[in-house]
Amino acid sequence: FSCNFVGIVLLNDGIGNKLHHGNMVSGKKIIKVEATVKETQEKVLVGEEDIKQAVSAYIFAS
């Protein structure tokens, strides 16, 4: 996980969060994170995380 603060949040600022699944690398999901001040839409935090997928199996029966 990595993130950077790119703006200032003041007292009583409302914060909105966005998560975006951009792509996959070596079987891991790459999730991009963005936090903005709701009133001005100014970015205050950006980040990225790679998430390991849960083990799953597909079973077909006919």
N, CA, C and O atoms as a GROMACS GRO file, in nm:
protein
  248
    1PHE      N    1   0.084  -0.117   0.000
    1PHE     CA    2   0.000   0.000   0.000
    1PHE      C    3   0.089   0.123   0.000
    1PHE      O    4   0.188   0.130   0.072
    2SER      N    5   0.051   0.221  -0.080
    2SER     CA    6   0.122   0.348  -0.078
    2SER      C    7   0.020   0.460  -0.095
    2SER      O    8  -0.076   0.447  -0.171
    3CYS      N    9   0.043   0.570  -0.025
    3CYS     CA   10  -0.046   0.685  -0.040
    3CYS      C   11   0.033   0.813  -0.014
    3CYS      O   12   0.136   0.813   0.054
    4ASN      N   13  -0.018   0.921  -0.069
    4ASN     CA   14   0.043   1.052  -0.052
    4ASN      C   15  -0.065   1.155  -0.022
    4ASN      O   16  -0.170   1.156  -0.085
    5PHE      N   17  -0.037   1.240   0.076
    5PHE     CA   18  -0.126   1.352   0.102
    5PHE      C   19  -0.087   1.464   0.006
    5PHE      O   20   0.028   1.506   0.002
    6VAL      N   21  -0.184   1.511  -0.072
    6VAL     CA   22  -0.155   1.610  -0.176
    6VAL      C   23  -0.232   1.740  -0.154
    6VAL      O   24  -0.224   1.831  -0.237
    7GLY      N   25  -0.305   1.750  -0.044
    7GLY     CA   26  -0.381   1.871  -0.014
    7GLY      C   27  -0.405   1.884   0.134
    7GLY      O   28  -0.361   1.801   0.213
    8ILE      N   29  -0.475   1.991   0.171
    8ILE     CA   30  -0.500   2.022   0.312
    8ILE      C   31  -0.647   1.999   0.343
    8ILE      O   32  -0.735   2.040   0.267
    9VAL      N   33  -0.673   1.934   0.457
    9VAL     CA   34  -0.809   1.915   0.506
    9VAL      C   35  -0.827   2.005   0.627
    9VAL      O   36  -0.748   2.001   0.721
   10LEU      N   37  -0.932   2.084   0.624
   10LEU     CA   38  -0.962   2.174   0.736
   10LEU      C   39  -1.071   2.115   0.823
   10LEU      O   40  -1.143   2.024   0.782
   11LEU      N   41  -1.083   2.167   0.944
   11LEU     CA   42  -1.186   2.124   1.037
   11LEU      C   43  -1.323   2.140   0.972
   11LEU      O   44  -1.349   2.243   0.908
   12ASN      N   45  -1.409   2.043   0.986
   12ASN     CA   46  -1.546   2.040   0.933
   12ASN      C   47  -1.553   2.024   0.782
   12ASN      O   48  -1.662   2.039   0.725
   13ASP      N   49  -1.443   1.994   0.713
   13ASP     CA   50  -1.449   1.961   0.570
   13ASP      C   51  -1.509   1.822   0.554
   13ASP      O   52  -1.471   1.729   0.624
   14GLY      N   53  -1.601   1.810   0.461
   14GLY     CA   54  -1.654   1.678   0.426
   14GLY      C   55  -1.558   1.612   0.328
   14GLY      O   56  -1.506   1.677   0.237
   15ILE      N   57  -1.534   1.484   0.346
   15ILE     CA   58  -1.439   1.412   0.261
   15ILE      C   59  -1.514   1.304   0.183
   15ILE      O   60  -1.593   1.229   0.240
   16GLY      N   61  -1.487   1.297   0.053
   16GLY     CA   62  -1.543   1.192  -0.031
   16GLY      C   63  -1.432   1.098  -0.075
   16GLY      O   64  -1.320   1.142  -0.102
   17ASN      N   65  -1.462   0.970  -0.082
   17ASN     CA   66  -1.362   0.869  -0.121
   17ASN      C   67  -1.404   0.800  -0.250
   17ASN      O   68  -1.522   0.774  -0.272
   18LYS      N   69  -1.306   0.770  -0.334
   18LYS     CA   70  -1.331   0.695  -0.457
   18LYS      C   71  -1.230   0.581  -0.463
   18LYS      O   72  -1.112   0.600  -0.437
   19LEU      N   73  -1.279   0.463  -0.499
   19LEU     CA   74  -1.194   0.346  -0.521
   19LEU      C   75  -1.214   0.301  -0.665
   19LEU      O   76  -1.327   0.295  -0.713
   20HIS      N   77  -1.105   0.270  -0.734
   20HIS     CA   78  -1.114   0.230  -0.874
   20HIS      C   79  -1.026   0.108  -0.897
   20HIS      O   80  -0.905   0.111  -0.871
   21HIS      N   81  -1.088   0.000  -0.948
   21HIS     CA   82  -1.012  -0.120  -0.984
   21HIS      C   83  -0.962  -0.101  -1.126
   21HIS      O   84  -1.038  -0.114  -1.222
   22GLY      N   85  -0.833  -0.069  -1.138
   22GLY     CA   86  -0.777  -0.037  -1.268
   22GLY      C   87  -0.732  -0.158  -1.348
   22GLY      O   88  -0.773  -0.173  -1.463
   23ASN      N   89  -0.651  -0.244  -1.291
   23ASN     CA   90  -0.599  -0.359  -1.364
   23ASN      C   91  -0.555  -0.466  -1.266
   23ASN      O   92  -0.575  -0.454  -1.145
   24MET      N   93  -0.493  -0.572  -1.320
   24MET     CA   94  -0.442  -0.680  -1.236
   24MET      C   95  -0.297  -0.707  -1.275
   24MET      O   96  -0.260  -0.702  -1.392
   25VAL      N   97  -0.214  -0.737  -1.173
   25VAL     CA   98  -0.074  -0.768  -1.194
   25VAL      C   99  -0.041  -0.894  -1.115
   25VAL      O  100  -0.060  -0.897  -0.993
   26SER      N  101   0.005  -0.997  -1.181
   26SER     CA  102   0.042  -1.124  -1.116
   26SER      C  103  -0.071  -1.180  -1.030
   26SER      O  104  -0.046  -1.232  -0.922
   27GLY      N  105  -0.194  -1.168  -1.077
   27GLY     CA  106  -0.310  -1.220  -1.004
   27GLY      C  107  -0.358  -1.133  -0.890
   27GLY      O  108  -0.449  -1.173  -0.818
   28LYS      N  109  -0.301  -1.015  -0.872
   28LYS     CA  110  -0.343  -0.923  -0.766
   28LYS      C  111  -0.420  -0.806  -0.827
   28LYS      O  112  -0.384  -0.755  -0.932
   29LYS      N  113  -0.529  -0.765  -0.758
   29LYS     CA  114  -0.605  -0.649  -0.801
   29LYS      C  115  -0.528  -0.522  -0.764
   29LYS      O  116  -0.473  -0.512  -0.654
   30ILE      N  117  -0.523  -0.427  -0.855
   30ILE     CA  118  -0.463  -0.297  -0.828
   30ILE      C  119  -0.578  -0.199  -0.805
   30ILE      O  120  -0.655  -0.171  -0.897
   31ILE      N  121  -0.589  -0.147  -0.684
   31ILE     CA  122  -0.696  -0.054  -0.647
   31ILE      C  123  -0.635   0.084  -0.629
   31ILE      O  124  -0.540   0.103  -0.554
   32LYS      N  125  -0.692   0.182  -0.699
   32LYS     CA  126  -0.649   0.321  -0.684
   32LYS      C  127  -0.747   0.392  -0.591
   32LYS      O  128  -0.868   0.375  -0.603
   33VAL      N  129  -0.694   0.471  -0.499
   33VAL     CA  130  -0.772   0.540  -0.396
   33VAL      C  131  -0.756   0.690  -0.415
   33VAL      O  132  -0.646   0.739  -0.443
   34GLU      N  133  -0.867   0.762  -0.401
   34GLU     CA  134  -0.861   0.908  -0.410
   34GLU      C  135  -0.959   0.966  -0.308
   34GLU      O  136  -1.076   0.926  -0.303
   35ALA      N  137  -0.913   1.060  -0.227
   35ALA     CA  138  -0.999   1.131  -0.132
   35ALA      C  139  -1.001   1.278  -0.171
   35ALA      O  140  -0.898   1.338  -0.199
   36THR      N  141  -1.121   1.336  -0.172
   36THR     CA  142  -1.138   1.476  -0.211
   36THR      C  143  -1.224   1.549  -0.109
   36THR      O  144  -1.304   1.488  -0.039
   37VAL      N  145  -1.206   1.681  -0.102
   37VAL     CA  146  -1.295   1.766  -0.022
   37VAL      C  147  -1.424   1.778  -0.102
   37VAL      O  148  -1.422   1.816  -0.218
   38LYS      N  149  -1.538   1.745  -0.040
   38LYS     CA  150  -1.665   1.741  -0.112
   38LYS      C  151  -1.704   1.874  -0.175
   38LYS      O  152  -1.753   1.875  -0.288
   39GLU      N  153  -1.683   1.984  -0.106
   39GLU     CA  154  -1.728   2.114  -0.156
   39GLU      C  155  -1.647   2.163  -0.276
   39GLU      O  156  -1.704   2.220  -0.369
   40THR      N  157  -1.515   2.142  -0.274
   40THR     CA  158  -1.428   2.198  -0.379
   40THR      C  159  -1.377   2.093  -0.477
   40THR      O  160  -1.320   2.128  -0.580
   41GLN      N  161  -1.397   1.964  -0.448
   41GLN     CA  162  -1.344   1.853  -0.527
   41GLN      C  163  -1.191   1.854  -0.536
   41GLN      O  164  -1.134   1.792  -0.625
   42GLU      N  165  -1.125   1.924  -0.443
   42GLU     CA  166  -0.979   1.925  -0.437
   42GLU      C  167  -0.928   1.791  -0.384
   42GLU      O  168  -0.976   1.744  -0.280
   43LYS      N  169  -0.833   1.730  -0.453
   43LYS     CA  170  -0.774   1.604  -0.406
   43LYS      C  171  -0.690   1.630  -0.282
   43LYS      O  172  -0.611   1.725  -0.278
   44VAL      N  173  -0.708   1.546  -0.180
   44VAL     CA  174  -0.628   1.560  -0.058
   44VAL      C  175  -0.545   1.435  -0.030
   44VAL      O  176  -0.449   1.441   0.046
   45LEU      N  177  -0.580   1.322  -0.092
   45LEU     CA  178  -0.504   1.199  -0.073
   45LEU      C  179  -0.518   1.114  -0.199
   45LEU      O  180  -0.628   1.100  -0.253
   46VAL      N  181  -0.408   1.058  -0.245
   46VAL     CA  182  -0.410   0.962  -0.355
   46VAL      C  183  -0.326   0.842  -0.314
   46VAL      O  184  -0.226   0.856  -0.244
   47GLY      N  185  -0.367   0.725  -0.358
   47GLY     CA  186  -0.293   0.606  -0.321
   47GLY      C  187  -0.322   0.489  -0.412
   47GLY      O  188  -0.406   0.497  -0.502
   48GLU      N  189  -0.250   0.381  -0.387
   48GLU     CA  190  -0.264   0.260  -0.467
   48GLU      C  191  -0.232   0.140  -0.380
   48GLU      O  192  -0.142   0.145  -0.296
   49GLU      N  193  -0.307   0.032  -0.400
   49GLU     CA  194  -0.285  -0.089  -0.322
   49GLU      C  195  -0.301  -0.210  -0.412
   49GLU      O  196  -0.387  -0.211  -0.500
   50ASP      N  197  -0.220  -0.312  -0.389
   50ASP     CA  198  -0.240  -0.439  -0.460
   50ASP      C  199  -0.295  -0.539  -0.360
   50ASP      O  200  -0.241  -0.557  -0.251
   51ILE      N  201  -0.405  -0.604  -0.398
   51ILE     CA  202  -0.478  -0.693  -0.309
   51ILE      C  203  -0.474  -0.834  -0.365
   51ILE      O  204  -0.509  -0.858  -0.480
   52LYS      N  205  -0.431  -0.927  -0.282
   52LYS     CA  206  -0.426  -1.067  -0.322
   52LYS      C  207  -0.568  -1.122  -0.329
   52LYS      O  208  -0.649  -1.099  -0.239
   53GLN      N  209  -0.598  -1.195  -0.434
   53GLN     CA  210  -0.730  -1.254  -0.453
   53GLN      C  211  -0.748  -1.373  -0.359
   53GLN      O  212  -0.652  -1.444  -0.328
   54ALA      N  213  -0.870  -1.394  -0.316
   54ALA     CA  214  -0.903  -1.513  -0.238
   54ALA      C  215  -0.898  -1.635  -0.330
   54ALA      O  216  -0.929  -1.624  -0.449
   55VAL      N  217  -0.860  -1.749  -0.276
   55VAL     CA  218  -0.855  -1.872  -0.355
   55VAL      C  219  -0.998  -1.912  -0.389
   55VAL      O  220  -1.085  -1.914  -0.302
   56SER      N  221  -1.021  -1.945  -0.514
   56SER     CA  222  -1.155  -1.987  -0.556
   56SER      C  223  -1.143  -2.098  -0.660
   56SER      O  224  -1.038  -2.118  -0.720
   57ALA      N  225  -1.253  -2.168  -0.679
   57ALA     CA  226  -1.257  -2.276  -0.777
   57ALA      C  227  -1.392  -2.273  -0.847
   57ALA      O  228  -1.493  -2.237  -0.787
   58TYR      N  229  -1.392  -2.311  -0.972
   58TYR     CA  230  -1.516  -2.321  -1.049
   58TYR      C  231  -1.544  -2.469  -1.072
   58TYR      O  232  -1.459  -2.543  -1.120
   59ILE      N  233  -1.665  -2.510  -1.038
   59ILE     CA  234  -1.704  -2.650  -1.056
   59ILE      C  235  -1.824  -2.653  -1.149
   59ILE      O  236  -1.926  -2.588  -1.123
   60PHE      N  237  -1.812  -2.727  -1.256
   60PHE     CA  238  -1.921  -2.740  -1.352
   60PHE      C  239  -1.975  -2.883  -1.343
   60PHE      O  240  -1.900  -2.980  -1.354
   61ALA      N  241  -2.104  -2.893  -1.325
   61ALA     CA  242  -2.168  -3.025  -1.320
   61ALA      C  243  -2.283  -3.026  -1.420
   61ALA      O  244  -2.356  -2.928  -1.434
   62SER      N  245  -2.297  -3.136  -1.488
   62SER     CA  246  -2.407  -3.144  -1.584
   62SER      C  247  -2.484  -3.272  -1.566
   62SER      O  248  -2.581  -3.296  -1.638
   0.00000   0.00000   0.00000
